[in-house]
Amino acid sequence: MTSGFEVMDQLRAIKYFVKVAETKSFSQAAKHFRVPPSSLSRRVADLEASLEATLLTRSTRVVKLTEIGQRYYRDVTEVLAQLDATDEAVRLYQTEPMGRLRMSATVGFGEQILLPLMDRFNQRYPQVQLDITLSDELSVLDRDDVDIAIRGGYAPDARVVAIKLMDNDFIAVAAPAYLAEYGSPGHPLELKNHKGLYFRTPQGPTRWICELEGRWQDVSAPSVATSNAGHWLLKRALLGEGILMLPTWVLKPYLETGELVPVVVSPGLQVTTQPGLAIYLLYQQVRYQVPKIRAAVDFLVAEVPRLSV
């Protein structure tokens, strides 16, 4: 740090730098902070001088991050996020859960499990304003995105806390009427004579795969419908139009009533070569002390596993 460049000045300069990097404009950043562009530019220049590094390249038209500037931006944005979260946690320490709680989840889990649970949560904590987004196109958990995210898949390789809520294993099912008409396959290769209903994820339709003769093979049946609308696929399966693979927790109510029955082949069907699919709750560790987040995390960790029994 250069002489005279105090900690508070450096923090302000870092915030200025981050906004310039995000807007690619000194004037836009200055407008955001309501300071003269010359003052903001001077602060950023002081920051570069203290670091003895050029963080930004400037031209009459555009501002770009240098290579070291990109690395510095990634690091300081995380530090600022932790600082903001810590400030909020201190302000709200031991207070009643309140304020806007931002959550995201996949559509199927959200509609079937999360939303009904959060209705109960809101009855318990009426001062929390829920802001819930359901989408199968989910980004990495970010401080400007959501407080809590719920994802299906594997434990994420991210700098967040990931708590397993429930298994997310897939099972093949069909209506009794379908099996009565087309027969029950016993071997995966017999599926080529059947009809498939496929759920489309952001990575593409789920494939039916199994390990045959020491290697994984795609044994998917010919498709009669593919969609990211799980309810529509379920409706068609219930009408006896094909075999469907979805998570067991989605199909549980229909299996219990007998409207759908398992389609069992040997070797068994999978949708991935890696075991251990699960539903995970994600949040940033530093934000757990914020009452609204702590209350929601504790509530979901206690309630969701009960639904999968």
Secondary structure per residue as TSV (DSSP state, phi and psi in degrees):
chain	resnum	aa	ss	phi	psi
A	1	M	-	360.0	133.0
A	2	T	-	-73.4	158.1
A	3	S	T	-58.6	134.1
A	4	G	T	85.2	-6.3
A	5	F	-	-92.2	91.0
A	6	E	-	-74.3	166.4
A	7	V	H	-59.2	-46.2
A	8	M	H	-64.7	-37.1
A	9	D	H	-64.0	-41.1
A	10	Q	H	-65.3	-42.0
A	11	L	H	-61.8	-43.2
A	12	R	H	-63.3	-41.5
A	13	A	H	-64.2	-38.7
A	14	I	H	-63.0	-43.6
A	15	K	H	-63.0	-39.9
A	16	Y	H	-61.4	-46.4
A	17	F	H	-59.1	-45.0
A	18	V	H	-60.6	-42.9
A	19	K	H	-68.3	-37.2
A	20	V	H	-63.1	-43.2
A	21	A	H	-62.3	-37.3
A	22	E	H	-77.2	-36.4
A	23	T	H	-93.9	-14.0
A	24	K	T	56.8	33.7
A	25	S	-	-157.5	128.4
A	26	F	H	-70.1	-38.5
A	27	S	H	-67.2	-40.1
A	28	Q	H	-66.8	-39.5
A	29	A	H	-64.7	-41.9
A	30	A	H	-63.2	-39.4
A	31	K	H	-63.5	-39.3
A	32	H	H	-61.6	-43.6
A	33	F	H	-90.1	-3.9
A	34	R	T	58.6	47.9
A	35	V	S	-128.9	158.5
A	36	P	-	-63.4	140.4
A	37	P	H	-55.4	-35.8
A	38	S	H	-65.6	-38.3
A	39	S	H	-67.0	-44.1
A	40	L	H	-63.9	-43.6
A	41	S	H	-62.2	-37.9
A	42	R	H	-67.2	-38.6
A	43	R	H	-63.1	-43.3
A	44	V	H	-65.4	-39.2
A	45	A	H	-63.1	-39.1
A	46	D	H	-62.6	-38.8
A	47	L	H	-62.5	-45.8
A	48	E	H	-62.1	-39.0
A	49	A	H	-66.0	-39.5
A	50	S	H	-66.9	-31.0
A	51	L	H	-88.6	-12.8
A	52	E	T	55.2	46.0
A	53	A	S	-151.1	147.9
A	54	T	-	-92.9	114.8
A	55	L	-	-92.8	-27.8
A	56	L	E	-132.4	142.5
A	57	T	E	-102.7	131.0
A	58	R	E	-113.1	139.8
A	59	S	-	-141.8	177.7
A	60	T	S	-67.5	-22.5
A	61	R	S	-108.3	-34.4
A	62	V	-	-144.8	152.8
A	63	V	E	-118.7	128.6
A	64	K	E	-127.2	152.7
A	65	L	E	-78.7	138.5
A	66	T	-	-77.0	175.4
A	67	E	H	-60.9	-45.9
A	68	I	H	-71.1	-28.4
A	69	G	H	-64.7	-38.2
A	70	Q	H	-63.7	-42.7
A	71	R	H	-65.9	-43.1
A	72	Y	H	-63.9	-39.8
A	73	Y	H	-61.0	-45.8
A	74	R	H	-60.1	-42.8
A	75	D	H	-70.5	-45.0
A	76	V	H	-74.1	-29.1
A	77	T	H	-64.8	-36.1
A	78	E	H	-67.2	-40.8
A	79	V	H	-63.3	-43.3
A	80	L	H	-64.0	-38.4
A	81	A	H	-62.1	-44.6
A	82	Q	H	-65.3	-37.9
A	83	L	H	-66.1	-44.0
A	84	D	H	-62.3	-43.7
A	85	A	H	-65.3	-39.8
A	86	T	H	-65.3	-42.6
A	87	D	H	-59.4	-44.0
A	88	E	H	-65.7	-41.6
A	89	A	H	-62.1	-40.4
A	90	V	H	-66.3	-43.2
A	91	R	H	-63.2	-35.5
A	92	L	H	-100.1	6.3
A	93	Y	T	-55.0	128.0
A	94	Q	T	61.8	23.2
A	95	T	-	-98.1	167.0
A	96	E	-	-66.8	137.7
A	97	P	-	-55.4	127.6
A	98	M	-	-159.8	168.4
A	99	G	E	93.8	179.8
A	100	R	E	-79.1	127.5
A	101	L	E	-110.6	114.0
A	102	R	E	-96.2	125.1
A	103	M	E	-133.7	154.2
A	104	S	E	-139.3	150.6
A	105	A	E	-158.1	162.7
A	106	T	-	-66.6	156.3
A	107	V	H	-61.6	-49.1
A	108	G	H	-61.3	-49.7
A	109	F	H	-64.6	-39.9
A	110	G	I	-62.2	-49.1
A	111	E	I	-69.0	-41.2
A	112	Q	I	-83.8	-34.4
A	113	I	I	-121.7	-51.8
A	114	L	I	-66.5	-50.4
A	115	L	H	-61.2	-45.8
A	116	P	H	-60.4	-38.1
A	117	L	H	-66.2	-40.4
A	118	M	H	-71.7	-22.6
A	119	D	H	-62.2	-44.1
A	120	R	H	-65.2	-40.6
A	121	F	H	-59.1	-42.6
A	122	N	H	-67.4	-29.9
A	123	Q	H	-66.5	-34.4
A	124	R	H	-77.7	-36.5
A	125	Y	-	-126.4	76.6
A	126	P	T	-67.0	-15.8
A	127	Q	T	-86.5	0.0
A	128	V	E	-91.8	125.9
A	129	Q	E	-96.0	113.9
A	130	L	E	-79.5	135.6
A	131	D	E	-131.4	94.7
A	132	I	E	-115.2	127.3
A	133	T	E	-111.9	128.9
A	134	L	E	-109.2	122.4
A	135	S	-	-161.7	142.9
A	136	D	S	-86.7	-6.1
A	137	E	S	-101.1	88.9
A	138	L	-	-113.7	134.2
A	139	S	-	-89.5	176.5
A	140	V	-	-66.5	140.5
A	141	L	-	-54.8	127.6
A	142	D	-	-140.8	152.2
A	143	R	T	-63.8	-27.6
A	144	D	T	-93.3	5.4
A	145	D	T	-102.5	-77.1
A	146	V	-	-141.9	162.5
A	147	D	S	-83.5	-39.1
A	148	I	E	-134.9	133.9
A	149	A	E	-124.1	145.4
A	150	I	E	-122.2	121.3
A	151	R	E	-124.8	149.8
A	152	G	E	-104.6	141.6
A	153	G	E	141.2	-130.5
A	154	Y	S	-113.7	162.3
A	155	A	-	-54.9	120.9
A	156	P	-	-70.6	146.1
A	157	D	-	-89.5	77.6
A	158	A	S	-144.1	162.1
A	159	R	S	-86.4	57.5
A	160	V	S	-137.3	163.5
A	161	V	E	-81.1	131.3
A	162	A	E	-122.4	115.3
A	163	I	E	-110.0	125.5
A	164	K	E	-73.1	122.3
A	165	L	E	-92.2	-38.8
A	166	M	E	-168.2	160.1
A	167	D	E	-68.0	157.5
A	168	N	-	-132.3	40.9
A	169	D	-	-71.9	143.6
A	170	F	E	-95.7	149.4
A	171	I	E	-137.9	144.3
A	172	A	E	-89.6	134.7
A	173	V	E	-138.9	164.5
A	174	A	E	-156.7	161.6
A	175	A	-	-75.8	146.1
A	176	P	H	-53.0	-35.1
A	177	A	H	-65.0	-37.8
A	178	Y	H	-64.3	-47.4
A	179	L	H	-66.2	-31.2
A	180	A	H	-66.4	-33.8
A	181	E	H	-83.6	-40.7
A	182	Y	H	-106.8	-9.5
A	183	G	-	86.6	162.2
A	184	S	-	-98.6	118.1
A	185	P	-	-67.1	143.1
A	186	G	-	-109.1	-25.7
A	187	H	S	-122.2	144.3
A	188	P	G	-54.9	-36.0
A	189	L	G	-68.1	-16.7
A	190	E	G	-72.7	-13.2
A	191	L	G	-66.4	-19.1
A	192	K	G	-63.2	-17.6
A	193	N	G	-97.1	12.3
A	194	H	S	-118.3	-177.0
A	195	K	-	-116.9	136.2
A	196	G	E	-114.0	142.6
A	197	L	E	-115.0	122.3
A	198	Y	E	-121.0	131.6
A	199	F	E	-85.6	130.0
A	200	R	E	-95.2	121.1
A	201	T	E	-94.1	172.4
A	202	P	T	-58.0	-21.7
A	203	Q	T	-91.8	-2.1
A	204	G	E	121.7	176.3
A	205	P	E	-62.5	144.7
A	206	T	-	-68.8	128.5
A	207	R	-	-91.2	152.4
A	208	W	-	-97.5	116.3
A	209	I	E	-128.1	156.9
A	210	C	E	-155.0	163.8
A	211	E	E	-93.6	112.0
A	212	L	E	-121.8	128.3
A	213	E	T	52.8	40.8
A	214	G	T	82.7	5.4
A	215	R	E	-142.7	153.3
A	216	W	E	-77.2	133.0
A	217	Q	E	-130.4	147.0
A	218	D	E	-83.8	116.9
A	219	V	-	-117.3	25.4
A	220	S	-	-57.6	140.0
A	221	A	-	-75.5	158.0
A	222	P	-	-54.7	136.5
A	223	S	E	-81.8	135.3
A	224	V	E	-108.3	-15.2
A	225	A	E	-165.4	139.1
A	226	T	E	-135.0	133.1
A	227	S	E	-163.9	159.6
A	228	N	S	-94.3	6.4
A	229	A	-	-93.9	93.6
A	230	G	H	-60.6	-38.0
A	231	H	H	-62.0	-39.3
A	232	W	H	-67.0	-42.0
A	233	L	H	-64.5	-40.5
A	234	L	H	-61.3	-41.6
A	235	K	H	-60.0	-43.1
A	236	R	H	-69.2	-35.7
A	237	A	H	-65.1	-41.8
A	238	L	H	-64.4	-28.2
A	239	L	T	-81.6	0.2
A	240	G	T	80.4	30.9
A	241	E	-	-96.2	-5.5
A	242	G	-	168.9	178.7
A	243	I	E	-93.0	139.3
A	244	L	E	-129.2	138.4
A	245	M	E	-115.4	120.6
A	246	L	E	-143.1	167.7
A	247	P	E	-58.2	146.7
A	248	T	H	-58.5	-38.3
A	249	W	H	-65.9	-27.0
A	250	V	H	-71.9	-40.9
A	251	L	H	-87.1	-11.3
A	252	K	H	-49.0	-47.6
A	253	P	H	-61.1	-35.9
A	254	Y	H	-78.4	-30.5
A	255	L	H	-69.8	-37.2
A	256	E	H	-67.3	-33.8
A	257	T	H	-86.3	-13.8
A	258	G	T	84.7	4.3
A	259	E	S	-65.4	-30.4
A	260	L	S	-128.3	148.0
A	261	V	E	-129.5	153.2
A	262	P	E	-64.5	143.5
A	263	V	-	-104.3	108.0
A	264	V	-	-105.8	118.1
A	265	V	-	-121.5	160.6
A	266	S	S	-133.0	122.7
A	267	P	S	-64.3	158.6
A	268	G	-	-72.7	156.3
A	269	L	-	-83.3	146.7
A	270	Q	B	-135.4	167.2
A	271	V	S	-111.9	-3.3
A	272	T	-	-152.0	154.1
A	273	T	S	-80.6	-10.8
A	274	Q	S	-104.2	129.6
A	275	P	-	-77.2	167.4
A	276	G	-	94.2	25.4
A	277	L	-	-61.7	138.9
A	278	A	E	-154.1	169.7
A	279	I	E	-101.9	126.6
A	280	Y	E	-118.4	142.2
A	281	L	E	-99.6	128.1
A	282	L	E	-119.4	138.7
A	283	Y	E	-157.7	164.1
A	284	Q	-	-86.6	128.1
A	285	Q	G	-52.0	-41.9
A	286	V	G	-66.1	-19.8
A	287	R	G	-94.5	-0.8
A	288	Y	T	-63.8	-28.2
A	289	Q	T	-76.1	-9.5
A	290	V	S	-70.8	121.7
A	291	P	H	-51.6	-43.7
A	292	K	H	-64.4	-35.7
A	293	I	H	-75.8	-44.0
A	294	R	H	-60.3	-42.8
A	295	A	H	-64.1	-42.7
A	296	A	H	-68.7	-42.9
A	297	V	H	-61.2	-49.8
A	298	D	H	-62.0	-39.7
A	299	F	H	-64.2	-48.5
A	300	L	H	-69.1	-38.3
A	301	V	H	-63.5	-31.2
A	302	A	H	-82.0	-36.5
A	303	E	H	-91.6	-38.9
A	304	V	H	-62.1	-46.6
A	305	P	H	-58.0	-28.2
A	306	R	H	-66.5	-28.6
A	307	L	H	-76.9	-19.6
A	308	S	T	-94.4	-2.4
A	309	V	-	-72.5	360.0
